[in-house]
Amino acid sequence: MDKAIYFSGLNGIRTIAALAVVFSHINNRLHYYGVPNLPLLDIANFGVTIFFTLSGFLITYLLLEEKEKTGTIALKKFYWRRVLRIWPLYFFYLIVVILFNDPSTLQWAILFFVFMVPNFRNSFKETINTVPGSHHLTYMIGHYWSLGVEEQFYLFWPLLVKKLKSILIFACVFPLIFIVFKLILKVAQAPEGWLTFFHYTRFGCLVIGALGAYWVKYQYQSILTFFTKPIVDLCCWFFLLILSFNQFHIASIIDHEIVALVTLGIIFNQVVNPRPLINLEQPWLDFLGKISFGLYVYNPLVIYLVALGLKDFDFGSIYLRYVLIYGTTIAVLIVVSFLSYQFLEKRFLKLKSKFTVVPSFSSKLQ
């Protein structure tokens, strides 16, 4: 049996991205708890880009390993692995939210979420009729756009890896073409819906992650040596710090591609640098990274339910109230995500072994 592939520190990156989204969502829903909202964090939006880059890196690396090992890509097995990883929690939460909301607010637009194309709905929502109260349902599942983007990308990506003679050339050129296309739309003053669609549909960031996988797989030492220099590692972390304070913006057309490149720098330092500036291979980060899918999926509903219980609490100090809000909400979210992983996701993840060609594991925790 081949030795399973494991990359250190990746669960730490997942944890950072997931918590960035959670904190920003709490900020934007503090009025649920009876206190003023705080600013949305740019790092939440960019946190999804971090997820995309990491996903493109890891899945492409496994695809390259499979192609090298077997000479091809078993597409059906790949799609079954994706179904078993994403669909159980995706549809479980979707059903819970639908049942939780007023059935009268449902409309045909829910089909965007059922068929995993919510990024289309988010982009062209001005053309979609809504009914009173439907905004609440939309908030509960609005973050599903990113899951739709990933599933759409992986419909064609393994086929390209299988068929293209040089995936490296494609991975280098595609992000540039993607940026140029966005620029053309902006210069041509295309309808806002199309600009929004390409803002949400970050295939370029996924391919940048894939490019990083190629560099690691085939040991492009000059590139890896550059990214793993201490000063570059420091700059990548400083860049994330700037994102945390909403201080980064060059141009909306390329911001996310820049974040994807920075994410590659952090990935490289975790997986190939024996002495990274910040070592993310820590048990608590590994634990949170293991349940990060649940942290991302459940957070809107958990925020709402915890707020129902806390909105009437008054400890006199607004600062103590904030501590209670963030501490309680995140603690409950962690418990819910852990239980979901143990009793729902894990059952389906075990089935993935039937469709595994290249063995891998994402966490050292069992």
C-alpha positions in Angstrom: 0.0 0.0 0.0 1.4 3.4 -1.0 2.2 5.8 1.8 -0.6 8.3 2.3 0.2 11.9 1.4 0.1 14.5 4.1 1.0 18.2 4.0 1.7 19.8 7.3 0.2 23.1 8.3 -2.7 23.1 5.8 -5.3 22.6 8.5 -3.9 25.7 10.2 -4.5 27.7 7.0 -8.0 26.3 6.8 -8.6 27.5 10.4 -7.4 31.0 9.6 -9.6 31.3 6.6 -12.7 29.8 8.4 -12.3 32.0 11.5 -11.9 35.1 9.3 -15.2 34.4 7.7 -16.9 33.7 11.1 -15.6 36.9 12.8 -16.7 39.0 9.9 -20.2 37.4 9.8 -20.6 38.1 13.5 -19.5 41.7 13.0 -22.2 42.1 10.4 -24.9 40.6 12.5 -24.2 42.2 15.9 -27.6 43.9 15.7 -29.1 40.4 16.2 -27.6 40.6 19.7 -28.9 44.1 20.4 -25.6 45.9 19.8 -24.3 48.0 16.9 -22.7 46.2 14.0 -18.9 46.5 13.5 -17.3 46.8 10.1 -17.2 43.8 7.8 -13.7 42.4 7.5 -12.1 42.3 4.0 -10.2 39.2 5.2 -13.5 37.3 5.3 -14.0 37.8 1.5 -10.3 37.1 1.0 -10.5 34.2 3.4 -12.7 32.4 0.7 -9.9 33.1 -1.8 -7.5 31.4 0.7 -9.8 28.4 0.7 -9.9 28.4 -3.1 -6.1 28.5 -3.4 -5.6 25.8 -0.9 -8.2 23.6 -2.5 -6.7 24.1 -6.0 -3.3 23.2 -4.5 -4.2 20.1 -2.7 -6.6 18.5 -5.2 -4.3 19.2 -8.1 -1.3 17.7 -6.3 -3.4 14.5 -5.8 -4.5 14.5 -9.4 -0.9 14.9 -10.6 0.2 12.0 -8.3 -2.6 9.9 -9.7 -1.7 10.6 -13.3 1.9 9.8 -12.7 1.1 6.6 -10.9 -1.6 5.2 -13.2 -1.1 7.2 -16.4 -4.6 8.6 -16.3 -7.3 10.2 -14.0 -10.2 8.1 -12.9 -12.9 10.7 -13.4 -15.8 8.8 -11.9 -13.8 8.1 -8.7 -12.8 11.7 -8.5 -16.5 12.9 -8.7 -17.6 10.3 -6.2 -14.9 11.6 -3.8 -16.2 15.2 -4.3 -19.8 14.1 -3.7 -19.0 12.3 -0.5 -17.0 15.2 0.9 -19.3 18.1 0.0 -22.8 17.0 -0.7 -23.8 15.4 2.7 -23.2 18.6 4.7 -24.2 20.9 1.9 -27.7 19.4 1.5 -28.2 18.7 5.2 -27.6 22.3 6.1 -29.7 23.5 3.1 -32.7 21.3 4.2 -32.3 22.5 7.9 -32.4 26.1 6.8 -35.4 25.6 4.5 -37.3 23.9 7.3 -36.2 26.6 9.8 -37.6 29.4 7.7 -41.1 30.4 6.8 -42.1 28.1 3.8 -44.0 31.0 2.3 -40.7 32.8 1.6 -39.5 29.9 -0.6 -39.4 30.6 -4.4 -37.9 29.2 -7.5 -34.6 30.9 -6.8 -33.8 28.2 -4.2 -33.0 26.0 -7.2 -29.8 28.0 -7.6 -28.7 26.5 -4.3 -30.1 23.0 -5.0 -28.2 22.8 -8.3 -25.0 24.3 -6.8 -24.9 27.4 -8.9 -25.6 30.1 -6.2 -22.9 32.3 -7.6 -25.3 32.9 -10.6 -28.0 34.0 -8.2 -25.7 36.3 -6.2 -24.5 37.9 -9.4 -27.8 38.4 -11.2 -30.1 38.8 -8.2 -31.5 42.1 -9.6 -33.3 40.0 -12.2 -34.7 37.5 -9.7 -38.0 38.2 -8.1 -38.0 38.1 -4.3 -40.8 37.8 -1.8 -41.1 39.4 1.6 -39.0 37.7 4.2 -36.8 35.8 1.7 -33.8 38.0 2.6 -33.6 36.0 5.9 -33.4 32.7 4.0 -30.8 34.2 1.6 -28.6 35.3 4.5 -28.6 31.8 6.0 -27.3 30.2 2.7 -25.8 33.2 1.0 -22.3 32.0 1.7 -23.0 28.9 -0.4 -21.8 30.8 -3.5 -18.2 29.6 -2.8 -19.2 26.0 -2.6 -21.0 26.3 -5.9 -17.9 27.9 -7.5 -15.7 25.0 -6.3 -18.1 22.3 -7.5 -18.3 24.0 -10.9 -14.5 24.3 -11.2 -14.1 20.6 -10.4 -16.5 19.6 -13.1 -13.9 20.3 -15.7 -10.5 20.6 -13.9 -9.7 16.8 -13.5 -10.6 16.4 -17.2 -8.1 19.1 -18.1 -5.4 17.5 -16.0 -6.1 14.2 -17.6 -6.1 15.5 -21.2 -3.7 18.4 -21.4 -0.1 17.5 -22.3 1.2 20.5 -20.4 -1.0 21.5 -17.5 1.8 23.9 -16.5 1.3 26.1 -19.5 -2.4 26.3 -18.9 -2.0 27.0 -15.2 0.4 29.9 -16.0 -1.8 31.4 -18.8 -5.3 30.9 -17.5 -5.1 33.3 -14.5 -3.7 36.0 -16.8 -6.5 35.4 -19.3 -9.1 35.5 -16.5 -7.7 38.9 -15.3 -7.6 40.3 -18.9 -11.2 39.2 -19.4 -12.3 41.0 -16.2 -10.5 44.1 -17.4 -12.2 44.0 -20.8 -15.6 43.7 -19.1 -14.8 46.7 -16.8 -13.5 48.9 -19.7 -16.4 48.0 -21.9 -18.8 48.9 -19.0 -20.4 45.6 -19.0 -23.6 45.1 -16.9 -22.8 45.0 -13.2 -24.1 41.5 -13.0 -21.3 40.1 -15.2 -18.6 42.0 -13.2 -20.1 40.6 -10.0 -20.2 37.1 -11.5 -16.5 37.1 -12.2 -15.8 38.6 -8.8 -17.5 35.6 -7.2 -16.4 32.9 -9.7 -12.7 32.9 -8.8 -11.5 30.2 -11.1 -8.2 32.1 -11.5 -7.4 31.7 -7.8 -8.1 28.0 -7.9 -5.8 27.6 -10.9 -3.1 29.6 -9.0 -3.3 27.0 -6.3 -3.0 24.3 -8.9 0.1 26.0 -10.3 1.6 25.9 -6.8 0.9 22.2 -6.7 2.8 21.7 -9.9 5.8 23.6 -8.6 5.9 21.5 -5.4 5.2 18.2 -7.1 8.0 18.7 -9.7 10.4 20.5 -7.3 10.8 23.9 -9.0 13.6 24.8 -6.6 14.2 28.4 -7.8 10.6 29.3 -7.2 10.3 27.3 -3.9 13.6 28.8 -2.7 12.3 32.3 -3.3 9.0 31.8 -1.5 10.7 30.1 1.5 13.2 32.9 2.1 12.5 34.3 5.7 11.9 37.8 4.3 9.2 36.5 1.9 7.6 34.4 4.5 7.5 37.5 6.8 6.0 39.6 4.0 3.2 37.0 3.4 2.2 37.1 7.1 2.4 40.9 7.2 0.2 40.9 4.1 -2.4 38.9 6.0 -2.2 41.2 8.9 -2.9 44.2 6.6 -5.9 42.3 5.3 -7.2 41.9 8.8 -7.3 45.6 9.2 -9.0 46.3 5.9 -5.9 48.0 4.6 -5.3 46.2 1.3 -6.8 47.2 -2.0 -5.0 47.7 -5.3 -7.7 47.0 -7.9 -10.7 44.8 -7.6 -9.7 43.1 -10.8 -6.5 41.6 -9.4 -6.9 41.8 -5.6 -7.9 38.2 -5.2 -5.2 36.9 -7.5 -2.6 38.7 -5.4 -4.1 37.1 -2.2 -3.9 33.7 -4.0 -0.2 34.3 -4.6 0.4 35.3 -1.0 -1.5 32.2 0.1 0.9 30.1 -2.0 3.8 31.6 -0.2 2.2 30.6 3.2 1.5 27.1 1.8 5.0 26.6 0.5 6.5 27.6 3.9 4.3 25.1 5.7 4.8 22.1 3.3 8.4 22.5 2.1 10.2 24.8 4.6 11.4 22.9 7.7 11.6 26.1 9.7 8.8 28.4 8.7 8.4 31.7 10.5 5.1 30.6 11.9 4.5 26.9 12.3 0.8 26.1 11.8 1.3 22.4 12.5 -0.3 22.7 16.0 -2.9 20.4 17.6 -5.6 23.0 18.1 -5.2 24.4 14.6 -5.3 20.8 13.3 -8.5 20.2 15.2 -10.2 23.4 14.0 -9.0 22.8 10.4 -10.5 19.3 10.5 -13.9 20.7 11.2 -13.5 23.9 9.2 -16.1 22.9 6.6 -18.7 22.9 9.4 -17.4 26.2 10.8 -17.9 27.7 7.4 -21.3 26.1 6.6 -23.1 26.4 10.0 -22.0 29.9 11.1 -24.9 32.0 9.9 -27.5 29.8 11.5 -25.5 29.4 14.7 -25.0 33.2 14.9 -28.8 33.7 14.6 -29.7 31.1 17.2 -27.1 32.2 19.8 -28.2 35.8 19.3 -31.8 34.8 20.3 -30.4 33.6 23.6 -28.0 36.4 24.3 -29.9 39.5 23.1 -31.5 40.1 26.5 -28.4 39.6 28.6 -26.9 42.9 29.9 -23.6 42.8 31.8 -23.4 46.6 32.0 -20.2 46.9 30.0 -20.3 46.9 26.2 -16.9 45.3 26.2 -18.0 42.4 28.4 -21.0 42.0 26.1 -18.7 41.7 23.0 -16.6 39.1 24.8 -19.7 37.1 25.6 -21.1 37.4 22.1 -17.9 36.3 20.3 -16.9 33.7 22.9 -20.3 32.0 23.1 -21.0 32.1 19.4 -17.6 30.6 18.4 -17.8 28.0 21.2 -21.2 26.9 20.1 -20.1 26.8 16.5 -17.1 24.7 17.3 -19.3 22.2 19.2 -21.9 22.0 16.4 -19.2 21.6 13.7 -17.5 18.9 15.7 -20.7 16.9 16.2 -21.5 17.3 12.5 -18.0 16.0 11.6 -18.3 13.0 14.0 -21.9 11.9 13.3 -22.5 13.1 9.7 -19.4 14.0 7.6 -17.2 11.3 9.0 -19.6 8.5 8.0 -19.4 9.6 4.3 -15.6 10.3 4.4 -15.0 6.7 5.3 -16.7 5.7 2.1 -14.2 7.7 0.1 -11.7 4.9 0.5 -13.6 2.9 -2.0 -12.9 5.6 -4.6 -9.4 6.5 -3.6 -6.5 6.1 -6.0 -3.8 8.1 -4.2 -4.2 7.8 -0.4 -4.0 11.0 1.6 -5.1 12.3 4.9 -5.7 15.9 6.0 -5.4 15.6 9.8 -3.2 13.7 12.2 -6.1 13.6 14.6 -8.4 10.6 14.4 
